[in-house]
Amino acid sequence: MKIQKRIFIQAPYLPKIRSRKKSGFTLFMPIEIKKNDTNLETILKDNEESTRRHTMNPILLDFPTEFTTDRLLIRMPMPGDGKAVYESINASLNELKPWMHFAHIDQTEDDVEANIRGAHTKFLNREDLRLLVFLKETGELVASSGLHRIDWDVPKFEIGYWADSRHSGKGYVTEAVQGITEFAVNELKARRIEIRCDRRNKKSAAIPERLGFTLEGILRNESLATDSTLRDTCVYAKIF
């Protein structure tokens, strides 16, 4: 007699069934999966990865600090980057001021350098992953981006970005956001990525729309804009 082996998958992959006899009592039904089930390996791998990330301190997570796309080098901020970022901000103030609060702050080069070093520390601590975007060929800074509002338990992230006006209109930010999305999925196992922007900021909204993000909703009167009026915030997302 040929015995067919079966494997039982344990929680969290067990469906919950509410008992009709006792309110609030939950029964768990085991899922029987044949050994040759094509989804078995994926389920077990996801279960193992989920358990590992839930029990691990995020500071212990190892992943690359830089990566490339066709035209760009994208990496974590490093001490000494303040000068390039300071120059980029000053060259782009007219375009940044309608949307970015930091553009209204009178900053010195030392202020920006201190901010960059803080971002470097937060990256190492896995608290926030700011990313600077450079041209591969020339090393010029063309944008600032990153993965923010991190929830490592999901994991989920929010991508933010602004461009150096001297390099706008060439698709660099779109390319960077696509690269950062792929990095988050492949290296950080992201299950959800959001992009939020002011409803009036059509250029910013065009990027997630171009990259296939779904507009999940518009949060009305969600925050104060840079001119102190209430702004509506568009929430775009992709799930994986």
C-alpha positions, 0 to 999 in steps of 0.5 A: 500500500502506498502511503501519501505523506501530508503536511499540516501548516500551523498558525498564522496560516489557519483560518478562523471560524467563530463558534456559534455556541459561545460568543467570542470563542474561536476555533482554528481549523488546520489546513491539509496540504499535499506534499507536492502542492506548488504553494507549500514552499512559498507558504513555509518560506513566508511563514519563516520570514514573517516569524524572523522579522517579528522577533528580530530587532530591526537594527540587526537587519542586513541589506545593501546601503546602495544600489543602481538603476540604468542611470542612477546611483542611489545610496544612504546619506554619508557624512560630507553629503551636506554640501551637495544637498545644501546647494541642491536645496538652494538651487530649487527653492522656488519649486520646493517652497509650495510643497516642502516645509523645510524649504521655508527654513533658513539653513546654513551648510552646517545645518544641512550637514548636521541633518545629513549625519542625523539621517545617516544615523537613522539609516543605520538604526533602521528608523528611517531610510533616507536615500540620495540619488546621484547620476552614475556617470557624473556623480551629481546629486539629482534628487533626495528620496527615501523610505519613511514611516516604517513599520517593520512588522508588515513591512510597509514604507512610504516613499518621499522625494524631491528633485534638484530643479537643475535636473528636473524633467528628465525622468530621474525621480520616476526612475529613482522611485521605481528603483526604490520600490524594487529595492524595498520589495526585493531586499526589505520584503515590503508588502505595502508601499505608499506615496502621499502628496498634496492633491494640488501637486500634479507633478508629484502625483504623476509619478505614482500614477505613471508607476502603477500605484493605486489611488486608495483615497484622498484625505480631506483637510489632512494637514497644513500646507506650507501656506498654512491652509488645510490641504487634501492628501492623496494616498497612493499605494502598491501591495505585494 
